[in-house]
Amino acid sequence: MAGAMEPEAAGGLRRMLELDIHQRLGDLNLDVKATLPSKGITAIFGLSGAGKTSLINVIGGLTRPQKGSVVLNGRALVDTARRICLPPEKRRIGYVFQDARLFPHYRVRGNLEYGMAASMRPQFDSIVKLLGIEALLDRFPFSLSGGEKQRVAIGRALLTAPEVLLMDEPLASLDVPRKRELLPYLERLAQDVNIPILYVSHSMDEILRLAEYVLLLDQGQVRAFGELEEVWASSALRPWLQKEEQSSVLNVSVLKHHEHYAMTALSLGEQHIWVGKLDAAPQSQLRIRINAADVSLVLEPPAATSIRNILAATVVECLDVDQQVEVKLTVGEAILWARITPWARDELNIHVGQKLYAQIKSVSISR
């Protein structure tokens, strides 16, 4: 998209959101210092009460911190030391709430045009098409499904020409069918709109499907921040995962399709992983998830096995967790977790620095 939606801000500055926020909210002490990336979706993740919505309310101007600063593309939105606190309408920030908050007396077109920046008028049709709401323009909000209302709310926010888009659990109030309806549009949004998106969620599935970066909040404090794959591979997220959810998230590309079998090879460094045939062209980028329980370890590659995916790996860490052993492996530059028993660890003498092979029994495609 052109104009205000380009990834370069005025004056040639890269889009960037710099946060240094300190705020006391009852028992919550919100303390966030981070520089958020200039593009893609950054998920703000944490349990209820962690400070996720409080954080984006400070960014959006709905509340003000007792101390600190918020700087967007070199422009101070908040600086308590200089007594700067711009009102929401002067921040150029779009906000999509859990509930769509559409004007009931306006048709969809009127809702979209409300607050629309003049610079965005040429992009009206492209945003409507991106969100698949062409057929809704003459309808009133009461006649829309929850997913349709949220798509209209997203369109309205984009048409204000924001420099960053805040989304506060936009799927939380939707039932499962409506969530499935909206997710593909959010994926397209991340790919086609060149502004950073801060996406508040406590859903692991949403984060895996949508986010490129993760900021993990716990009781108002930043516990981890970085690319999703790095945060997922670290121990930071482990307290928030159910035992059966312990897994690895890997970025891969489509290598080739098998000539005779309905299988697709995915590149992982210099090795590859076979999965059921995908409707994706070679070089397509994908994200896969491998549960730790679906990875077993062998010291030598087996001579004959039904398992198709056997990867050379190196042990970098062993953790005793709930009478199980979680083994952190490197496969090239990627991190892979395996879950084995203490008996298997002792019998195979699994130790840090050891070269061995990981057998992968199942792979799921996250996006």
SULDADA-V867505 format. One record per helix or strand of 3 or more residues. SS is the DSSP state (~ for helix, > for strand). FROM is the first residue (numbers start at 0). LEN is the number of residues. If there is no record, write none. Layout:
SS_FROM_LEN / SS_FROM_LEN
//
This chain:
~_2_3 / ~_9_3 / >_16_9 / >_27_9 / >_40_5 / ~_51_9 / >_66_6 / >_74_5 / ~_79_3 / ~_87_3 / >_92_4 / ~_107_6 / ~_117_13 / ~_133_3 / ~_140_3 / ~_145_13 / >_163_5 / ~_175_17 / >_195_6 / ~_203_7 / >_212_6 / >_220_7 / ~_227_6 / ~_237_3 / ~_242_3 / >_246_11 / >_262_6 / >_270_6 / >_284_7 / ~_291_3 / >_294_4 / >_308_13 / >_323_8 / >_333_7 / ~_341_7 / >_354_6
//
